[in-house]
Amino acid sequence: MDKSLLIYDGNCNICNKLVDWVSDKLPDSFEPKKSQSLIPEEYGLKQKDFDNYVWLITSDRKKVKGSMAVAKVLREMGSGWGVLGTLISIPPFSFVAFAFYWLFSKNRKRLRSVCVTK
């Protein structure tokens, strides 16, 4: 695998908008992919993994999920975003990032009008 894959829910408006925004700021070594276009087992994952988290599969096949995947993407964006990515990677900020990500992920169905593509 030449590029790191950023795997996200293509049925989520927020996810689509955020990935569109970060795509312009990421190096060419990243490739965003909608989870619906992939088979999770090919990456050693299950469908529920794709349903619950954003994933970063690095070029050396390491898997990073959720808020830590977001932190790594932010670090790769550089400048102030890189600082934010580093900050949310270390405790106690990583706990806050994890909690925020978990709350959003678990409540996406309640945010259906905001989150689901029509």
Secondary structure as UniProt FT lines:
FT   STRAND          4..8
FT   TURN            10..11
FT   HELIX           13..23
FT   TURN            24..25
FT   TURN            28..29
FT   STRAND          30..34
FT   HELIX           35..37
FT   HELIX           40..43
FT   HELIX           47..52
FT   STRAND          55..57
FT   TURN            59..60
FT   STRAND          63..65
FT   HELIX           66..77
FT   HELIX           79..87
FT   TURN            88..89
FT   TURN            91..92
FT   HELIX           93..106
FT   TURN            107..111
FT   HELIX           112..115
//
